[in-house]
């Protein structure tokens, strides 16, 4: 599923990579330090389904992803992500 994310202004990586639980998955010193300055404007992290590489749907803001697993997270529901979701999908929806 595609998702809207905020990127770090320091290193350009996804903001979640700066969380302590993800520090062991990256060699980026900015991410491992835990300090992050997020760009307030979200970007679309698009994913594609096989076969055929067709674009997958976009998760709505505030949606729980992978609940009950060690990789559980919730999509950002800030005003900028909500507006971007509405612009990209043509529908107003909150998780």
C-alpha positions in Angstrom: 0.0 0.0 0.0 1.2 3.5 -0.9 1.7 6.0 2.0 2.3 9.7 2.6 5.5 10.3 4.6 7.5 13.2 6.0 11.2 13.2 5.2 14.0 14.4 7.4 15.5 17.7 6.2 18.9 16.6 7.5 19.4 13.3 5.7 16.3 12.9 3.5 15.2 9.6 5.0 11.7 8.7 6.2 10.9 10.2 9.6 10.2 6.8 11.1 13.9 5.7 10.5 14.7 8.2 13.3 12.7 6.2 15.9 14.8 4.2 18.4 13.1 1.0 17.3 14.6 1.4 13.8 18.1 2.5 14.7 19.6 -0.9 14.1 18.3 -1.1 10.5 20.3 1.8 9.1 23.9 3.0 9.0 22.8 6.7 8.7 24.3 8.7 11.6 21.4 11.2 11.4 18.8 8.5 11.7 20.7 6.7 14.5 21.1 9.9 16.5 17.3 10.0 16.8 17.1 13.8 16.3 14.9 14.7 13.3 13.7 17.8 11.6 10.8 16.7 9.5 9.7 18.5 6.3 6.1 19.5 7.1 5.1 18.7 3.5 4.5 15.0 2.9 5.7 13.1 -0.1 4.0 10.1 -1.7 5.9 6.8 -1.1 4.3 4.8 -3.9 4.3 1.0 -3.9 3.4 -1.3 -6.7 1.6 -4.7 -6.9 2.9 -7.7 -8.7 2.4 -8.9 -11.4 2.3 -5.9 -13.6 3.6 -3.2 -11.3 0.2 -1.6 -10.9 0.1 1.2 -8.3 -1.3 0.1 -5.0 -4.0 2.2 -3.2 -3.0 5.0 -0.8 -3.5 4.4 3.0 -5.8 7.0 4.5 -4.4 9.3 7.2 -4.6 7.8 10.7 -4.7 4.2 9.4 -3.1 1.5 11.6 -0.5 -0.4 9.5 0.6 -4.0 10.5 -1.3 -3.9 13.8 -0.3 -6.5 16.3 3.2 -6.9 14.9 6.6 -5.5 15.8 6.3 -3.3 12.6 3.0 -1.7 13.7 2.7 2.0 12.9 0.0 4.5 12.1 -0.1 6.8 9.1 0.3 10.5 9.8 -2.9 12.3 10.1 -1.6 15.9 10.2 -3.4 18.6 8.2 -0.9 18.5 5.4 -1.2 14.7 5.0 -5.0 14.9 5.1 -5.0 17.6 2.4 -2.6 15.6 0.2 -4.7 12.5 0.6 -7.8 14.4 -0.4 -6.0 15.9 -3.4 -4.6 12.6 -4.6 -7.7 10.5 -4.1 -10.5 12.9 -4.5 -12.0 11.8 -1.2 -12.0 13.0 2.4 -11.3 10.2 4.7 -9.6 9.8 8.1 -8.5 6.4 9.5 
